[in-house]
Amino acid sequence: MKHNGRFGDFGGFYVPEVLIPALEEIEDAFYRFKSDPQFVAELDGLSARYAGRPTPLYFAQRFSEHVGFKVYVKREDLLHGGAHKVNNTLGQGLLAKHMGKTKLIAETGAGQHGLATAMIGALFGMETKIFMGTVDTERQSVNVHKMKLCGAEVIPVVGGTGTLKDAINDALRYWTAHVTDTFYLFGSVCGPHPYPTVVKHFQSPIGTEARAQCLEEVGRLPDMVVACVGGGSNAIGIFSGFVEDKDVKLIGVEAGGEGVRTGKHCATLEIGKVGVFHGSKSYLLQSEEGQIYETHSVSAGLDYPAVGPEHCLLKDTGRVEYVTADDEDVLDAFEIFTKSEGILPALESAHALAYLISQKGKLPAETIAVINLSGRGDKDVGIVEEYRPVQ
Ligand SMILES: *Cc1c(COP(=O)(O)O)cnc(C)c1O
């Protein structure tokens, strides 16, 4: 490959030999099309008219009063599909189309990425297969139904624990046998090179827009930018706009501590150890023997035992501070934000809100924080009701 896909010592492409030409083909196409005027115009047009970009930067006045400093919200929850995921599926889907591929495959855990891929499969008229663990197909049956309505085939993955990591294994296995006509549309800034770079590129409008909006509407850069981290794509997307601005503090919030349901740890960057998983070197939740742990948090979208390689480097260099929020604080943040703004945040995004609440009373009133609201919380109403029944 032309680039080694390394972020420090992290990243790379640890994949079977048969997949190297397929990854090279994507790398080639990505560097060719990303600045091709026709491709850029087509993507910009669809981002605007299909997905709904640019998204607003909204001043959350009542939530700001609650925490005691100024909070501006990047409204990725307003995009088509209800989250930032469409930025990536639209970009990679268009890349696949320009490469002459006719079929899409993708992995999904909670079903959000699967659904965002199924939408784009319908948009471009491409045959789409979504690999999903059987445990997940059961707990996320509404998303399974929506994917099928979009015309996608949902392939239940029986092996292992029946969750996301097994779905990725099967999707990669399927891909090795179908590389000629099939594009593997990866869901986050993880996996083998070139995915961490490709996904970052397609999520970077979040940061570019947020920086320009902040300068124009607020009159200066923010003091801090906060985002939740699962695989790390929405966080990399918004951080990319501010990473060169050394005075802007960047904070990534992982699902942390003891999961309410299972007591299992999720804080990959806090307690993870370096290893190779799904084709990439990164911090991982694994035992001394290298056994990958099953993760669990109230927000299924943050349930992934690894984290993107660039985040691992940003942690090691200290440019980004990574913290955790546990389930109880996340549920509190969901309630507080919804009550003060009338906006239901995704439980993933509520991790970032929980961090802001933890800073209540600790920061000067003129502090400006930008938070990436990665998605809307309508999908999570059932889970919230389970833990915090409305009286
Ligand atoms: C999938 C998802 C996430 C986690 O994925 P990242 O790659 O870490 O962004 C966060 N928020 C929402 C709303 C999601 O759907």
The ligand as an SDF file (V2000), in Angstrom:
LIG
                    3D

 15 15  0  0  0  0  0  0  0  0999 V2000
  -22.5070    4.7130   16.6410 C   0  0  0  0  0  0  0  0  0  0  0  0
  -22.6910    5.8810   17.4900 C   0  0  0  0  0  0  0  0  0  0  0  0
  -21.6550    6.3810   18.3090 C   0  0  0  0  0  0  0  0  0  0  0  0
  -20.3310    5.6910   18.4790 C   0  0  0  0  0  0  0  0  0  0  0  0
  -19.5450    5.6290   17.3290 O   0  0  0  0  0  0  0  0  0  0  0  0
  -18.2620    6.5360   17.1100 P   0  0  0  0  0  0  0  0  0  0  0  0
  -17.5740    5.8920   15.9690 O   0  0  0  0  0  0  0  0  0  0  0  0
  -17.4610    6.4950   18.3840 O   0  0  0  0  0  0  0  0  0  0  0  0
  -18.7440    7.9000   16.8140 O   0  0  0  0  0  0  0  0  0  0  0  0
  -21.8850    7.5430   19.0290 C   0  0  0  0  0  0  0  0  0  0  0  0
  -23.0740    8.1830   18.9680 N   0  0  0  0  0  0  0  0  0  0  0  0
  -24.0900    7.7240   18.2050 C   0  0  0  0  0  0  0  0  0  0  0  0
  -25.3670    8.4950   18.1890 C   0  0  0  0  0  0  0  0  0  0  0  0
  -23.9330    6.5750   17.4390 C   0  0  0  0  0  0  0  0  0  0  0  0
  -24.9480    6.1450   16.6810 O   0  0  0  0  0  0  0  0  0  0  0  0
  1  2  1  0
  2  3  1  0
  2 14  2  0
  3  4  1  0
  3 10  2  0
  4  5  1  0
  5  6  1  0
  6  7  2  0
  6  8  1  0
  6  9  1  0
 10 11  1  0
 11 12  2  0
 12 13  1  0
 12 14  1  0
 14 15  1  0
M  END
$$$$
